[in-house]
Amino acid sequence: MYNYLLSAMTCFGIIYTGLCLEQCHKGVFARRDTFYVPVGGSLSLSCVVQHCGDTWTGTWVWTNSSESPNAVKETVRWRMINVTVSGNETKLVLKIEGVQKLDEGAFRCSATWGEGFTDMGHWMYINVTAAVPLQRQVLHRVLVCAGACLCLPIILGLARCLSSKAKPQPLPRKHIPCTASYRNPPQSAPQPPPRRPQKRNTSSHKAPLRPQQNTEVVYADISQAALRGEGATRQPAPSTVYSSVKFS
């Protein structure tokens, strides 16, 4: 029995919570903000009125440091528009064209319900600044374009210089002497053997000593074929025999 009672109370609480969440609450929702607008510019302010389908009347209120809050009246420059968001919400929009110095101040939207009471949103402040002349804007654009055109070649030149400096240099090649061995070296003409200095007879008068010269060593490469050829050419000549005949 206690379990059934607890389940019933839980279901009742869930249903009541759902009904409370679905319940619509009337109000005006706007964000407090500050806008800076140049003279001659345009501006759009908005707020959301949650009316829950009841009858209501919306308007805008404006004030500044010298005047008390007054209802905004629609003019050529000030336009009020109501945009339906859903069945329970409507957006109030105030568009100001050709902003002037007199438009500076604070704005907020208000909603008056059928019961007679009124809700208001947060203040939105407008600061009107000096207008930027058109010639100045054009001059700024020209200067920006000229600066970009001048910087582009410089950047390309720097990139090219850096890329050329960053090229890897080839490593120096090591000189390796090439040695070739031949089993049968090419035949060359025989070279004469080195001359040996002959001893001279010493005379009674000694010549002055001359500085000794450094002995040079000469190497000769004689092939086997050359030696065979030399042996063939140096064969001994045939001997001649002479005889005498005597007659008695």
Rosetta constraint file for C-alpha pairs under 8 A:
AtomPair CA 1 CA 5 HARMONIC 6.42 0.50
AtomPair CA 2 CA 6 HARMONIC 6.23 0.50
AtomPair CA 3 CA 7 HARMONIC 6.24 0.50
AtomPair CA 4 CA 8 HARMONIC 6.27 0.50
AtomPair CA 5 CA 9 HARMONIC 6.29 0.50
AtomPair CA 6 CA 10 HARMONIC 6.25 0.50
AtomPair CA 7 CA 11 HARMONIC 6.29 0.50
AtomPair CA 8 CA 12 HARMONIC 6.18 0.50
AtomPair CA 9 CA 13 HARMONIC 6.16 0.50
AtomPair CA 10 CA 14 HARMONIC 6.30 0.50
AtomPair CA 11 CA 15 HARMONIC 6.22 0.50
AtomPair CA 12 CA 16 HARMONIC 6.10 0.50
AtomPair CA 13 CA 17 HARMONIC 6.08 0.50
AtomPair CA 14 CA 18 HARMONIC 6.24 0.50
AtomPair CA 15 CA 19 HARMONIC 6.29 0.50
AtomPair CA 16 CA 20 HARMONIC 6.22 0.50
AtomPair CA 17 CA 21 HARMONIC 6.20 0.50
AtomPair CA 18 CA 22 HARMONIC 6.22 0.50
AtomPair CA 19 CA 23 HARMONIC 6.22 0.50
AtomPair CA 24 CA 52 HARMONIC 5.78 0.50
AtomPair CA 24 CA 88 HARMONIC 7.95 0.50
AtomPair CA 25 CA 50 HARMONIC 7.22 0.50
AtomPair CA 25 CA 51 HARMONIC 7.69 0.50
AtomPair CA 25 CA 52 HARMONIC 6.98 0.50
AtomPair CA 26 CA 49 HARMONIC 7.71 0.50
AtomPair CA 26 CA 50 HARMONIC 5.21 0.50
AtomPair CA 26 CA 51 HARMONIC 5.11 0.50
AtomPair CA 26 CA 52 HARMONIC 6.32 0.50
AtomPair CA 27 CA 49 HARMONIC 6.06 0.50
AtomPair CA 27 CA 50 HARMONIC 5.33 0.50
AtomPair CA 27 CA 51 HARMONIC 6.83 0.50
AtomPair CA 27 CA 119 HARMONIC 6.31 0.50
AtomPair CA 27 CA 120 HARMONIC 7.99 0.50
AtomPair CA 28 CA 47 HARMONIC 7.21 0.50
AtomPair CA 28 CA 48 HARMONIC 5.92 0.50
AtomPair CA 28 CA 49 HARMONIC 4.57 0.50
AtomPair CA 28 CA 50 HARMONIC 6.24 0.50
AtomPair CA 28 CA 109 HARMONIC 7.87 0.50
AtomPair CA 28 CA 110 HARMONIC 7.11 0.50
AtomPair CA 28 CA 111 HARMONIC 7.01 0.50
AtomPair CA 28 CA 119 HARMONIC 6.22 0.50
AtomPair CA 28 CA 120 HARMONIC 5.96 0.50
AtomPair CA 28 CA 121 HARMONIC 5.38 0.50
AtomPair CA 29 CA 47 HARMONIC 5.90 0.50
AtomPair CA 29 CA 48 HARMONIC 5.15 0.50
AtomPair CA 29 CA 49 HARMONIC 6.29 0.50
AtomPair CA 29 CA 50 HARMONIC 7.80 0.50
AtomPair CA 29 CA 121 HARMONIC 5.78 0.50
AtomPair CA 29 CA 122 HARMONIC 7.79 0.50
AtomPair CA 30 CA 46 HARMONIC 7.43 0.50
AtomPair CA 30 CA 47 HARMONIC 4.79 0.50
AtomPair CA 30 CA 48 HARMONIC 6.53 0.50
AtomPair CA 30 CA 121 HARMONIC 5.19 0.50
AtomPair CA 30 CA 122 HARMONIC 5.56 0.50
AtomPair CA 31 CA 47 HARMONIC 7.71 0.50
AtomPair CA 31 CA 121 HARMONIC 7.75 0.50
AtomPair CA 31 CA 122 HARMONIC 6.03 0.50
AtomPair CA 31 CA 123 HARMONIC 7.81 0.50
AtomPair CA 31 CA 124 HARMONIC 7.54 0.50
AtomPair CA 32 CA 122 HARMONIC 5.27 0.50
AtomPair CA 32 CA 123 HARMONIC 5.59 0.50
AtomPair CA 32 CA 124 HARMONIC 5.40 0.50
AtomPair CA 33 CA 123 HARMONIC 7.38 0.50
AtomPair CA 33 CA 124 HARMONIC 5.07 0.50
AtomPair CA 33 CA 125 HARMONIC 6.35 0.50
AtomPair CA 34 CA 124 HARMONIC 5.85 0.50
AtomPair CA 34 CA 125 HARMONIC 4.61 0.50
AtomPair CA 34 CA 126 HARMONIC 5.91 0.50
AtomPair CA 34 CA 127 HARMONIC 7.48 0.50
AtomPair CA 35 CA 124 HARMONIC 7.69 0.50
AtomPair CA 35 CA 125 HARMONIC 6.13 0.50
AtomPair CA 35 CA 126 HARMONIC 4.89 0.50
AtomPair CA 35 CA 127 HARMONIC 6.12 0.50
AtomPair CA 36 CA 126 HARMONIC 6.03 0.50
AtomPair CA 36 CA 127 HARMONIC 4.83 0.50
AtomPair CA 36 CA 128 HARMONIC 5.91 0.50
AtomPair CA 36 CA 129 HARMONIC 6.65 0.50
AtomPair CA 37 CA 41 HARMONIC 6.22 0.50
AtomPair CA 37 CA 42 HARMONIC 7.34 0.50
AtomPair CA 37 CA 43 HARMONIC 7.32 0.50
AtomPair CA 37 CA 99 HARMONIC 7.45 0.50
AtomPair CA 37 CA 126 HARMONIC 7.18 0.50
AtomPair CA 37 CA 127 HARMONIC 6.25 0.50
AtomPair CA 37 CA 128 HARMONIC 4.99 0.50
AtomPair CA 37 CA 129 HARMONIC 5.91 0.50
AtomPair CA 38 CA 99 HARMONIC 7.33 0.50
AtomPair CA 38 CA 128 HARMONIC 5.47 0.50
AtomPair CA 38 CA 129 HARMONIC 4.52 0.50
AtomPair CA 38 CA 130 HARMONIC 5.47 0.50
AtomPair CA 38 CA 131 HARMONIC 4.84 0.50
AtomPair CA 38 CA 132 HARMONIC 7.38 0.50
AtomPair CA 39 CA 98 HARMONIC 7.18 0.50
AtomPair CA 39 CA 99 HARMONIC 5.43 0.50
AtomPair CA 39 CA 100 HARMONIC 5.39 0.50
AtomPair CA 39 CA 101 HARMONIC 6.80 0.50
AtomPair CA 39 CA 128 HARMONIC 6.19 0.50
AtomPair CA 39 CA 129 HARMONIC 6.14 0.50
AtomPair CA 39 CA 130 HARMONIC 5.78 0.50
AtomPair CA 39 CA 131 HARMONIC 4.78 0.50
AtomPair CA 40 CA 97 HARMONIC 7.58 0.50
AtomPair CA 40 CA 98 HARMONIC 4.32 0.50
AtomPair CA 40 CA 99 HARMONIC 4.86 0.50
AtomPair CA 40 CA 100 HARMONIC 6.32 0.50
AtomPair CA 40 CA 131 HARMONIC 6.93 0.50
AtomPair CA 41 CA 97 HARMONIC 6.69 0.50
AtomPair CA 41 CA 98 HARMONIC 5.29 0.50
AtomPair CA 41 CA 99 HARMONIC 5.34 0.50
AtomPair CA 42 CA 95 HARMONIC 7.54 0.50
AtomPair CA 42 CA 96 HARMONIC 5.64 0.50
AtomPair CA 42 CA 97 HARMONIC 4.60 0.50
AtomPair CA 42 CA 98 HARMONIC 5.70 0.50
AtomPair CA 42 CA 99 HARMONIC 5.91 0.50
AtomPair CA 43 CA 95 HARMONIC 5.88 0.50
AtomPair CA 43 CA 96 HARMONIC 5.22 0.50
AtomPair CA 43 CA 97 HARMONIC 6.69 0.50
AtomPair CA 43 CA 99 HARMONIC 7.65 0.50
AtomPair CA 44 CA 93 HARMONIC 6.86 0.50
AtomPair CA 44 CA 94 HARMONIC 5.68 0.50
AtomPair CA 44 CA 95 HARMONIC 4.46 0.50
AtomPair CA 44 CA 96 HARMONIC 6.31 0.50
AtomPair CA 45 CA 93 HARMONIC 5.67 0.50
AtomPair CA 45 CA 94 HARMONIC 5.08 0.50
AtomPair CA 45 CA 95 HARMONIC 6.46 0.50
AtomPair CA 46 CA 91 HARMONIC 6.70 0.50
AtomPair CA 46 CA 92 HARMONIC 5.44 0.50
AtomPair CA 46 CA 93 HARMONIC 4.38 0.50
AtomPair CA 46 CA 94 HARMONIC 6.26 0.50
AtomPair CA 47 CA 91 HARMONIC 5.68 0.50
AtomPair CA 47 CA 92 HARMONIC 5.38 0.50
AtomPair CA 47 CA 93 HARMONIC 6.82 0.50
AtomPair CA 47 CA 109 HARMONIC 6.74 0.50
AtomPair CA 47 CA 121 HARMONIC 7.49 0.50
AtomPair CA 48 CA 89 HARMONIC 6.70 0.50
AtomPair CA 48 CA 90 HARMONIC 5.76 0.50
AtomPair CA 48 CA 91 HARMONIC 4.39 0.50
AtomPair CA 48 CA 92 HARMONIC 6.19 0.50
AtomPair CA 49 CA 89 HARMONIC 5.63 0.50
AtomPair CA 49 CA 90 HARMONIC 5.29 0.50
AtomPair CA 49 CA 91 HARMONIC 6.11 0.50
AtomPair CA 49 CA 92 HARMONIC 7.31 0.50
AtomPair CA 49 CA 111 HARMONIC 7.13 0.50
AtomPair CA 50 CA 88 HARMONIC 5.67 0.50
AtomPair CA 50 CA 89 HARMONIC 4.41 0.50
AtomPair CA 50 CA 90 HARMONIC 6.57 0.50
AtomPair CA 51 CA 55 HARMONIC 7.41 0.50
AtomPair CA 51 CA 56 HARMONIC 7.01 0.50
AtomPair CA 51 CA 88 HARMONIC 5.55 0.50
AtomPair CA 51 CA 89 HARMONIC 6.04 0.50
AtomPair CA 51 CA 90 HARMONIC 7.70 0.50
AtomPair CA 52 CA 87 HARMONIC 7.16 0.50
AtomPair CA 52 CA 88 HARMONIC 4.14 0.50
AtomPair CA 52 CA 89 HARMONIC 6.89 0.50
AtomPair CA 53 CA 87 HARMONIC 6.23 0.50
AtomPair CA 53 CA 88 HARMONIC 5.19 0.50
AtomPair CA 53 CA 89 HARMONIC 8.00 0.50
AtomPair CA 54 CA 113 HARMONIC 7.68 0.50
AtomPair CA 54 CA 114 HARMONIC 7.37 0.50
AtomPair CA 55 CA 113 HARMONIC 6.28 0.50
AtomPair CA 55 CA 114 HARMONIC 5.50 0.50
AtomPair CA 56 CA 111 HARMONIC 6.52 0.50
AtomPair CA 56 CA 112 HARMONIC 5.50 0.50
AtomPair CA 56 CA 113 HARMONIC 4.39 0.50
AtomPair CA 56 CA 114 HARMONIC 5.68 0.50
AtomPair CA 57 CA 111 HARMONIC 5.54 0.50
AtomPair CA 57 CA 112 HARMONIC 5.13 0.50
AtomPair CA 57 CA 113 HARMONIC 6.57 0.50
AtomPair CA 58 CA 92 HARMONIC 7.53 0.50
AtomPair CA 58 CA 109 HARMONIC 7.20 0.50
AtomPair CA 58 CA 110 HARMONIC 5.72 0.50
AtomPair CA 58 CA 111 HARMONIC 4.41 0.50
AtomPair CA 58 CA 112 HARMONIC 6.37 0.50
AtomPair CA 59 CA 71 HARMONIC 7.07 0.50
AtomPair CA 59 CA 72 HARMONIC 7.25 0.50
AtomPair CA 59 CA 92 HARMONIC 7.95 0.50
AtomPair CA 59 CA 109 HARMONIC 5.77 0.50
AtomPair CA 59 CA 110 HARMONIC 5.52 0.50
AtomPair CA 59 CA 111 HARMONIC 6.58 0.50
AtomPair CA 60 CA 71 HARMONIC 5.81 0.50
AtomPair CA 60 CA 72 HARMONIC 5.34 0.50
AtomPair CA 60 CA 94 HARMONIC 7.78 0.50
AtomPair CA 60 CA 107 HARMONIC 6.91 0.50
AtomPair CA 60 CA 108 HARMONIC 5.75 0.50
AtomPair CA 60 CA 109 HARMONIC 4.30 0.50
AtomPair CA 60 CA 110 HARMONIC 6.04 0.50
AtomPair CA 61 CA 69 HARMONIC 6.19 0.50
AtomPair CA 61 CA 70 HARMONIC 5.49 0.50
AtomPair CA 61 CA 71 HARMONIC 4.48 0.50
AtomPair CA 61 CA 72 HARMONIC 5.47 0.50
AtomPair CA 61 CA 107 HARMONIC 5.61 0.50
AtomPair CA 61 CA 108 HARMONIC 5.39 0.50
AtomPair CA 61 CA 109 HARMONIC 6.00 0.50
AtomPair CA 61 CA 110 HARMONIC 7.20 0.50
AtomPair CA 62 CA 69 HARMONIC 5.43 0.50
AtomPair CA 62 CA 70 HARMONIC 5.45 0.50
AtomPair CA 62 CA 71 HARMONIC 6.26 0.50
AtomPair CA 62 CA 72 HARMONIC 6.12 0.50
AtomPair CA 62 CA 105 HARMONIC 7.02 0.50
AtomPair CA 62 CA 106 HARMONIC 5.71 0.50
AtomPair CA 62 CA 107 HARMONIC 4.59 0.50
AtomPair CA 62 CA 108 HARMONIC 6.78 0.50
AtomPair CA 63 CA 67 HARMONIC 5.89 0.50
AtomPair CA 63 CA 68 HARMONIC 5.60 0.50
AtomPair CA 63 CA 69 HARMONIC 4.43 0.50
AtomPair CA 63 CA 70 HARMONIC 6.35 0.50
AtomPair CA 63 CA 105 HARMONIC 5.75 0.50
AtomPair CA 63 CA 106 HARMONIC 5.42 0.50
AtomPair CA 63 CA 107 HARMONIC 6.71 0.50
AtomPair CA 64 CA 68 HARMONIC 7.00 0.50
AtomPair CA 64 CA 69 HARMONIC 7.64 0.50
AtomPair CA 64 CA 104 HARMONIC 7.06 0.50
AtomPair CA 64 CA 105 HARMONIC 4.41 0.50
AtomPair CA 64 CA 106 HARMONIC 6.09 0.50
AtomPair CA 65 CA 105 HARMONIC 7.31 0.50
AtomPair CA 73 CA 78 HARMONIC 7.59 0.50
AtomPair CA 74 CA 78 HARMONIC 5.32 0.50
AtomPair CA 74 CA 79 HARMONIC 5.39 0.50
AtomPair CA 74 CA 80 HARMONIC 6.53 0.50
AtomPair CA 75 CA 79 HARMONIC 6.42 0.50
AtomPair CA 77 CA 95 HARMONIC 7.74 0.50
AtomPair CA 77 CA 96 HARMONIC 5.51 0.50
AtomPair CA 77 CA 97 HARMONIC 4.88 0.50
AtomPair CA 77 CA 98 HARMONIC 6.63 0.50
AtomPair CA 78 CA 94 HARMONIC 6.93 0.50
AtomPair CA 78 CA 95 HARMONIC 5.77 0.50
AtomPair CA 78 CA 96 HARMONIC 4.75 0.50
AtomPair CA 78 CA 97 HARMONIC 6.67 0.50
AtomPair CA 79 CA 94 HARMONIC 5.73 0.50
AtomPair CA 79 CA 95 HARMONIC 5.16 0.50
AtomPair CA 79 CA 96 HARMONIC 6.60 0.50
AtomPair CA 80 CA 92 HARMONIC 7.22 0.50
AtomPair CA 80 CA 93 HARMONIC 5.70 0.50
AtomPair CA 80 CA 94 HARMONIC 4.66 0.50
AtomPair CA 80 CA 95 HARMONIC 6.50 0.50
AtomPair CA 81 CA 92 HARMONIC 6.02 0.50
AtomPair CA 81 CA 93 HARMONIC 5.04 0.50
AtomPair CA 81 CA 94 HARMONIC 6.47 0.50
AtomPair CA 82 CA 90 HARMONIC 6.66 0.50
AtomPair CA 82 CA 91 HARMONIC 5.72 0.50
AtomPair CA 82 CA 92 HARMONIC 4.83 0.50
AtomPair CA 82 CA 93 HARMONIC 6.23 0.50
AtomPair CA 83 CA 90 HARMONIC 5.70 0.50
AtomPair CA 83 CA 91 HARMONIC 4.97 0.50
AtomPair CA 83 CA 92 HARMONIC 6.46 0.50
AtomPair CA 83 CA 93 HARMONIC 7.55 0.50
AtomPair CA 84 CA 89 HARMONIC 6.56 0.50
AtomPair CA 84 CA 90 HARMONIC 4.48 0.50
AtomPair CA 84 CA 91 HARMONIC 6.19 0.50
AtomPair CA 85 CA 89 HARMONIC 5.40 0.50
AtomPair CA 85 CA 90 HARMONIC 5.17 0.50
AtomPair CA 85 CA 91 HARMONIC 6.52 0.50
AtomPair CA 86 CA 90 HARMONIC 6.82 0.50
AtomPair CA 92 CA 109 HARMONIC 7.48 0.50
AtomPair CA 99 CA 103 HARMONIC 6.44 0.50
AtomPair CA 99 CA 128 HARMONIC 7.56 0.50
AtomPair CA 100 CA 104 HARMONIC 7.55 0.50
AtomPair CA 100 CA 128 HARMONIC 7.14 0.50
AtomPair CA 101 CA 128 HARMONIC 5.85 0.50
AtomPair CA 103 CA 126 HARMONIC 7.79 0.50
AtomPair CA 103 CA 128 HARMONIC 7.62 0.50
AtomPair CA 104 CA 125 HARMONIC 7.87 0.50
AtomPair CA 104 CA 126 HARMONIC 5.38 0.50
AtomPair CA 104 CA 127 HARMONIC 5.53 0.50
AtomPair CA 104 CA 128 HARMONIC 5.80 0.50
AtomPair CA 105 CA 125 HARMONIC 5.88 0.50
AtomPair CA 105 CA 126 HARMONIC 5.47 0.50
AtomPair CA 105 CA 127 HARMONIC 7.00 0.50
AtomPair CA 106 CA 123 HARMONIC 6.00 0.50
AtomPair CA 106 CA 124 HARMONIC 5.47 0.50
AtomPair CA 106 CA 125 HARMONIC 4.36 0.50
AtomPair CA 106 CA 126 HARMONIC 6.17 0.50
AtomPair CA 107 CA 123 HARMONIC 5.59 0.50
AtomPair CA 107 CA 124 HARMONIC 5.17 0.50
AtomPair CA 107 CA 125 HARMONIC 6.37 0.50
AtomPair CA 107 CA 126 HARMONIC 7.90 0.50
AtomPair CA 108 CA 120 HARMONIC 7.12 0.50
AtomPair CA 108 CA 121 HARMONIC 5.85 0.50
AtomPair CA 108 CA 122 HARMONIC 6.02 0.50
AtomPair CA 108 CA 123 HARMONIC 4.92 0.50
AtomPair CA 108 CA 124 HARMONIC 6.08 0.50
AtomPair CA 109 CA 120 HARMONIC 5.91 0.50
AtomPair CA 109 CA 121 HARMONIC 5.68 0.50
AtomPair CA 109 CA 122 HARMONIC 7.90 0.50
AtomPair CA 110 CA 118 HARMONIC 6.85 0.50
AtomPair CA 110 CA 119 HARMONIC 5.64 0.50
AtomPair CA 110 CA 120 HARMONIC 4.18 0.50
AtomPair CA 110 CA 121 HARMONIC 6.31 0.50
AtomPair CA 111 CA 118 HARMONIC 5.54 0.50
AtomPair CA 111 CA 119 HARMONIC 5.31 0.50
AtomPair CA 111 CA 120 HARMONIC 6.36 0.50
AtomPair CA 112 CA 116 HARMONIC 6.42 0.50
AtomPair CA 112 CA 117 HARMONIC 5.86 0.50
AtomPair CA 112 CA 118 HARMONIC 4.24 0.50
AtomPair CA 112 CA 119 HARMONIC 6.48 0.50
AtomPair CA 113 CA 117 HARMONIC 5.82 0.50
AtomPair CA 113 CA 118 HARMONIC 6.20 0.50
AtomPair CA 132 CA 136 HARMONIC 6.95 0.50
AtomPair CA 132 CA 137 HARMONIC 7.20 0.50
AtomPair CA 133 CA 137 HARMONIC 6.63 0.50
AtomPair CA 134 CA 138 HARMONIC 6.31 0.50
AtomPair CA 135 CA 139 HARMONIC 6.08 0.50
AtomPair CA 136 CA 140 HARMONIC 6.16 0.50
AtomPair CA 137 CA 141 HARMONIC 6.33 0.50
AtomPair CA 138 CA 142 HARMONIC 6.22 0.50
AtomPair CA 139 CA 143 HARMONIC 6.13 0.50
AtomPair CA 140 CA 144 HARMONIC 6.14 0.50
AtomPair CA 141 CA 145 HARMONIC 6.20 0.50
AtomPair CA 142 CA 146 HARMONIC 6.09 0.50
AtomPair CA 143 CA 147 HARMONIC 6.03 0.50
AtomPair CA 144 CA 148 HARMONIC 6.21 0.50
AtomPair CA 145 CA 149 HARMONIC 6.21 0.50
AtomPair CA 146 CA 150 HARMONIC 6.19 0.50
AtomPair CA 147 CA 151 HARMONIC 6.07 0.50
AtomPair CA 148 CA 152 HARMONIC 6.16 0.50
AtomPair CA 149 CA 153 HARMONIC 7.36 0.50
AtomPair CA 150 CA 154 HARMONIC 7.00 0.50
AtomPair CA 151 CA 155 HARMONIC 6.11 0.50
AtomPair CA 152 CA 156 HARMONIC 6.21 0.50
AtomPair CA 153 CA 157 HARMONIC 6.02 0.50
AtomPair CA 154 CA 158 HARMONIC 6.17 0.50
AtomPair CA 155 CA 159 HARMONIC 6.12 0.50
AtomPair CA 156 CA 160 HARMONIC 6.15 0.50
AtomPair CA 157 CA 161 HARMONIC 6.18 0.50
AtomPair CA 158 CA 162 HARMONIC 6.11 0.50
AtomPair CA 159 CA 163 HARMONIC 6.09 0.50
AtomPair CA 160 CA 164 HARMONIC 6.14 0.50
AtomPair CA 161 CA 165 HARMONIC 6.19 0.50
AtomPair CA 162 CA 166 HARMONIC 6.05 0.50
AtomPair CA 163 CA 167 HARMONIC 6.56 0.50
AtomPair CA 185 CA 223 HARMONIC 7.53 0.50
AtomPair CA 187 CA 223 HARMONIC 6.39 0.50
AtomPair CA 187 CA 225 HARMONIC 7.07 0.50
AtomPair CA 187 CA 226 HARMONIC 7.10 0.50
AtomPair CA 188 CA 222 HARMONIC 7.60 0.50
AtomPair CA 188 CA 223 HARMONIC 7.32 0.50
AtomPair CA 188 CA 226 HARMONIC 7.31 0.50
AtomPair CA 189 CA 226 HARMONIC 6.92 0.50
AtomPair CA 190 CA 222 HARMONIC 6.31 0.50
AtomPair CA 190 CA 226 HARMONIC 6.08 0.50
AtomPair CA 190 CA 227 HARMONIC 7.86 0.50
AtomPair CA 191 CA 220 HARMONIC 7.01 0.50
AtomPair CA 191 CA 222 HARMONIC 7.50 0.50
AtomPair CA 194 CA 218 HARMONIC 7.38 0.50
AtomPair CA 202 CA 206 HARMONIC 7.18 0.50
AtomPair CA 222 CA 226 HARMONIC 6.56 0.50
AtomPair CA 222 CA 227 HARMONIC 7.11 0.50
AtomPair CA 223 CA 227 HARMONIC 6.48 0.50
AtomPair CA 224 CA 228 HARMONIC 6.21 0.50
AtomPair CA 225 CA 229 HARMONIC 6.14 0.50
AtomPair CA 226 CA 230 HARMONIC 6.02 0.50
AtomPair CA 227 CA 231 HARMONIC 6.05 0.50
AtomPair CA 228 CA 232 HARMONIC 6.18 0.50
AtomPair CA 229 CA 233 HARMONIC 6.25 0.50
AtomPair CA 230 CA 234 HARMONIC 6.11 0.50
AtomPair CA 231 CA 235 HARMONIC 6.61 0.50
